[in-house]
Amino acid sequence: MKKLFVRLEDRSYPILIEKGLLEQVGEEIKKIYTGGKIFVVTDVHVNKHYGSKILTSLDQAGFQTDLLVLPAGEETKSFHILPQIYNRFLDFKLSRSDLIIALGGGVIGDIVGFAASTYLRGVSYVQIPTSLLAQVDSSVGGKVAVDLDRGKNLVGSFYHPKLVLIDPNVLHTIEERFFWDGMAEVIKYGCIKDINLFNKLKSCQNMEMVMEQIEDIIYRCCEIKKEVVEEDEKDTGNRMLLNFGHTLGHAIETFYQYKKYTHGEAVAIGMCEISKRAEAKGLTEKGVAKQIMQIVQQYHLPYQLEIQNISPILETIQLDKKNINDVLHVILLKRIGESYIKETSIDFFK
């Protein structure tokens, strides 16, 4: 088993990575939780594969459990779903001394984490991410949120889990498109912090080759994120580096109402487009944009905007959380493996 530990004083927590870990959920939860009640929230797709397995493991460990199954998709990460979650917590008589489990991808992790942070002013929760994107990125770091019609993740908080359990075997049951979706975030880590990871990804010719090394890949991504979060928990400095490709990516997702592109696909476009613009302005080493475009295509991801008029996308970018005091903080690369924060304005994208 591979282990990491996010060190944030009283908010510290372990990350465990191992194939077959879902079989041991009850045992691992007992190591960090001494109470008796656990409420599990998942989505309809994940429930089909893993809902009963998780409940059985928890029941065998002696916990009293309940389960809520939500619709799959980004549309679930909205305010109108929250009352449904809170009411089921109340029906279960969930108290502040009990535990919540987020079993699913980034959408479930985000909305369940947000619900946990706000219900009774905070109930402990555990992340069990079941998509590659959630395993390498969104399950770690404590960012939880819901979307508004005018933008993604505009309402949220910093609320860390008590434990993150990552079982790479679950990736065998996700659609291929969503495997590539998660690889966009993996590519991002290589771009911003680790040229060796970037080159390892270039050397993988297919999904099978990636899966042979998946535990090491997930570990390295989580390790990078852990180090950045420990340095800048509240996203006011270098944690912004993790948003490479995201300023434009989030705006693309919003523009298409989350229907055309997955999160990873939008981020892939964002990484390519921002690097192309930065290179043209002399802010990024020549050839970087081409390298990113090539690896993005290698992993079956889109790399360019398909619309000519980007004015609506620019309006969404102006609402971005990294737009502070009318200064937009964009993440650029000096070269592959080395990133920095550039203070600019919306004109950067024009």
C-alpha positions in Angstrom: 0.0 0.0 0.0 1.2 3.5 -0.9 0.6 6.2 1.8 0.8 9.9 1.9 0.0 12.2 4.8 -1.3 15.8 4.3 0.1 17.8 7.2 -2.2 20.6 8.2 -2.0 20.6 12.0 -5.5 19.5 13.3 -6.8 19.1 9.8 -4.2 16.5 8.7 -5.2 13.3 7.1 -3.8 10.2 5.3 -4.2 9.2 1.6 -4.1 5.5 1.0 -3.5 4.1 -2.5 -3.8 0.4 -3.3 -5.5 -1.9 -5.8 -8.3 -3.8 -4.1 -8.6 -1.2 -1.3 -12.4 -1.1 -1.5 -12.5 -4.6 0.0 -11.0 -3.1 3.2 -13.1 0.1 3.6 -14.7 -0.9 6.9 -11.3 -1.8 8.4 -9.7 1.4 7.3 -12.6 3.6 8.5 -12.3 2.0 12.0 -8.8 3.3 12.2 -9.9 6.9 12.0 -13.5 6.8 13.3 -14.8 5.4 16.6 -18.5 6.3 16.1 -21.3 4.0 15.0 -23.2 5.8 12.1 -22.1 6.4 8.5 -24.0 8.0 5.7 -22.8 7.2 2.2 -23.6 9.4 -0.8 -22.9 8.3 -4.3 -24.3 8.5 -7.9 -26.3 6.1 -9.9 -23.4 4.8 -12.0 -21.0 4.3 -9.1 -23.8 2.7 -7.0 -24.3 0.1 -9.6 -20.7 -1.1 -9.3 -19.7 -0.4 -5.7 -22.6 0.7 -3.6 -23.5 -2.7 -2.1 -19.8 -3.6 -1.8 -19.1 -0.5 0.4 -22.2 -1.0 2.5 -21.3 -4.6 3.1 -17.8 -3.8 4.2 -19.1 -1.1 6.6 -21.8 -3.4 7.9 -19.3 -6.1 8.6 -17.2 -3.6 10.5 -20.2 -3.0 12.8 -21.4 0.4 11.4 -25.0 1.5 11.0 -25.4 2.8 7.5 -27.6 4.6 5.0 -27.2 5.4 1.4 -28.3 8.2 -0.9 -28.0 7.7 -4.7 -27.9 10.9 -6.8 -28.0 11.5 -10.6 -24.7 11.4 -12.3 -23.3 14.5 -14.1 -22.2 18.1 -13.4 -25.9 19.2 -13.1 -26.0 17.4 -9.8 -23.5 19.8 -8.3 -26.0 22.6 -7.7 -28.0 24.2 -4.9 -31.3 22.5 -5.7 -29.7 19.1 -4.8 -28.5 20.2 -1.4 -31.9 20.1 0.4 -32.3 16.5 -0.7 -29.0 15.6 0.9 -29.6 17.6 4.1 -33.1 16.0 4.5 -31.7 12.5 4.2 -29.0 13.4 6.8 -31.9 14.5 9.1 -33.9 11.4 8.4 -30.9 9.3 9.4 -30.5 11.5 12.6 -27.0 12.2 11.5 -25.1 14.2 14.3 -21.9 16.1 14.4 -20.1 13.1 15.9 -21.1 10.8 12.9 -19.4 10.3 9.5 -20.2 10.9 5.9 -18.6 9.1 2.9 -18.4 10.7 -0.6 -18.2 7.7 -2.9 -17.8 8.9 -6.5 -16.1 11.2 -8.9 -15.4 14.9 -8.6 -19.0 16.0 -8.7 -20.0 13.7 -5.7 -16.8 14.6 -3.8 -17.4 18.3 -4.2 -21.1 18.5 -3.4 -20.9 15.9 -0.5 -17.9 17.7 0.9 -19.8 21.0 0.7 -22.8 19.4 2.4 -20.6 17.9 5.1 -19.0 21.3 5.7 -22.3 23.1 6.1 -24.6 20.5 7.7 -24.7 21.2 11.5 -21.7 23.6 10.8 -19.5 20.6 9.9 -19.6 16.8 10.0 -16.5 14.7 9.3 -16.3 13.0 6.0 -14.2 10.5 4.0 -13.4 10.7 0.3 -13.5 7.5 -1.8 -12.8 8.8 -5.3 -13.9 6.5 -8.2 -12.8 8.5 -11.2 -9.2 9.1 -12.2 -9.7 12.9 -12.1 -11.0 12.6 -8.5 -8.2 10.3 -7.5 -5.4 12.5 -8.7 -6.9 15.9 -8.0 -10.3 16.8 -6.5 -10.4 14.3 -3.6 -7.2 15.9 -2.1 -6.9 19.4 -0.8 -10.2 20.2 0.8 -11.8 22.3 -1.9 -15.5 21.6 -1.8 -18.1 23.6 -3.8 -21.3 23.8 -5.8 -21.9 25.5 -9.2 -24.0 28.5 -10.0 -25.6 29.2 -13.4 -23.0 31.9 -14.0 -19.9 29.8 -13.3 -18.4 26.7 -11.8 -17.4 26.3 -8.1 -18.5 29.9 -7.2 -19.9 28.8 -3.8 -17.7 26.6 -1.7 -15.4 26.3 1.3 -12.1 24.7 2.3 -13.1 21.5 4.3 -10.7 18.6 4.4 -11.6 15.0 4.6 -10.5 12.7 7.5 -9.2 10.1 5.0 -8.9 9.6 1.3 -9.1 6.0 0.1 -8.0 5.4 -3.5 -8.5 2.0 -5.3 -7.1 2.2 -8.8 -9.1 -1.0 -9.7 -12.3 1.1 -10.0 -10.8 2.6 -13.1 -11.6 -0.6 -15.0 -15.4 0.2 -14.7 -15.4 3.8 -15.9 -16.1 4.8 -19.5 -13.0 5.2 -21.6 -13.8 8.9 -22.2 -13.6 9.6 -18.5 -10.3 7.8 -18.2 -8.9 10.2 -20.7 -10.7 13.0 -18.9 -8.7 12.2 -15.7 -5.5 12.0 -17.7 -5.8 15.8 -18.5 -5.2 16.5 -14.8 -2.3 14.1 -14.8 -0.8 15.9 -17.7 -1.3 19.1 -15.8 0.9 17.9 -12.9 3.6 17.0 -15.3 3.4 20.4 -17.0 3.5 22.5 -13.8 5.9 20.5 -11.6 7.5 17.4 -13.0 9.1 17.0 -16.4 9.9 13.3 -15.5 6.2 12.6 -15.1 5.5 14.4 -18.4 8.0 12.3 -20.2 6.7 9.1 -18.6 3.3 10.0 -19.9 4.7 10.6 -23.4 6.3 7.1 -23.3 2.9 5.4 -22.7 1.4 4.3 -26.0 -2.0 3.1 -24.7 -4.3 2.8 -21.7 -2.8 -0.6 -20.8 0.6 0.9 -20.4 -0.8 3.7 -18.2 -2.6 1.2 -16.0 0.5 -0.9 -15.5 2.0 2.2 -13.7 -1.2 3.7 -12.4 -0.4 3.4 -8.7 2.9 5.3 -9.2 1.2 7.9 -11.4 -1.6 8.5 -8.8 0.9 8.7 -6.0 3.0 11.3 -7.8 0.1 13.5 -8.6 -1.2 13.3 -5.0 2.3 14.0 -3.7 2.6 17.1 -5.8 -0.8 18.3 -4.7 -0.1 17.5 -1.0 3.1 19.6 -1.1 1.4 22.5 -2.7 -1.6 22.4 -0.3 0.6 22.2 2.7 2.4 25.3 1.5 -0.7 27.3 0.6 -3.9 25.8 2.0 -6.3 28.6 1.1 -5.2 29.1 -2.5 -3.8 32.6 -2.2 -0.3 31.9 -3.6 1.4 28.9 -5.1 -1.7 26.6 -4.9 -3.0 28.7 -7.8 -0.4 26.8 -9.9 -2.7 23.7 -9.7 -5.2 25.7 -11.8 -3.1 25.6 -15.0 -5.6 25.4 -17.9 -8.5 25.9 -15.5 -9.3 29.6 -15.9 -10.2 29.1 -19.5 -11.3 25.5 -18.9 -14.0 26.4 -16.4 -15.2 29.2 -18.7 -15.5 26.7 -21.6 -17.5 24.3 -19.4 -19.8 27.0 -18.3 -20.3 28.3 -21.9 -21.4 24.9 -23.1 -23.5 24.3 -19.9 -21.4 21.3 -19.1 -22.9 19.4 -22.0 -20.1 19.4 -24.7 -16.9 18.9 -22.8 -16.0 17.0 -19.6 -13.9 18.9 -17.0 -10.7 17.3 -18.2 -11.4 18.0 -21.9 -12.0 21.7 -21.1 -8.8 21.8 -19.1 -6.9 20.2 -22.0 -8.1 23.0 -24.3 -7.3 25.5 -21.6 -3.7 24.3 -21.2 -3.1 24.4 -25.0 -4.8 27.7 -25.7 -3.1 29.6 -22.8 0.3 28.2 -23.7 -0.2 29.2 -27.3 -1.0 32.7 -26.3 1.8 32.9 -23.7 4.3 31.6 -26.2 3.2 34.3 -28.7 3.8 36.9 -26.1 7.2 35.6 -25.2 6.1 34.5 -21.7 6.6 30.7 -22.4 9.6 28.9 -23.9 9.2 28.2 -27.7 7.8 24.8 -28.5 6.0 24.2 -25.2 2.5 24.7 -26.7 3.3 22.1 -29.4 4.5 19.6 -26.8 1.3 20.0 -24.8 -0.9 19.8 -27.9 0.9 16.6 -28.9 0.5 14.9 -25.5 -3.1 16.0 -25.2 -3.9 14.5 -28.6 -2.0 11.3 -27.6 -4.5 11.0 -24.7 -7.5 11.5 -26.9 -8.3 15.0 -25.6 -9.4 18.1 -27.5 -6.8 20.9 -27.9 -8.5 23.9 -29.4 -11.5 26.2 -29.2 -14.1 25.6 -31.8 -15.8 29.0 -31.7 -14.5 32.3 -33.2 -16.3 34.8 -30.9 -15.0 34.2 -27.4 -16.7 37.2 -25.8 -19.1 35.1 -23.7 -16.2 33.0 -22.5 -14.3 36.2 -21.5 -17.3 37.4 -19.5 -17.2 34.2 -17.5 -13.4 34.5 -17.0 -14.0 37.9 -15.3 -16.0 36.0 -12.6 -13.1 33.6 -12.0 -11.9 33.3 -8.4 -8.4 34.1 -9.4 -9.5 37.6 -10.6 -8.5 39.5 -7.5 -8.8 43.3 -7.3 -9.4 43.4 -11.0 -6.1 41.6 -11.5 -6.4 38.2 -13.2 -3.9 35.6 -12.0 -3.2 33.2 -14.9 -1.0 30.2 -14.6 1.7 29.9 -17.3 4.7 27.7 -17.9 8.3 28.9 -18.2 8.9 25.4 -19.7 7.6 21.9 -19.2 7.8 21.1 -15.5 8.1 24.8 -14.3 5.1 27.0 -13.8 4.5 30.5 -12.5 1.7 33.0 -11.7 1.3 35.9 -14.1 -0.7 38.9 -13.1 -2.6 40.3 -16.1 -6.1 41.3 -17.3 -8.8 39.8 -19.4 -7.0 41.3 -22.4 -4.5 38.4 -22.2 -7.1 36.2 -23.8 -8.2 38.6 -26.6 
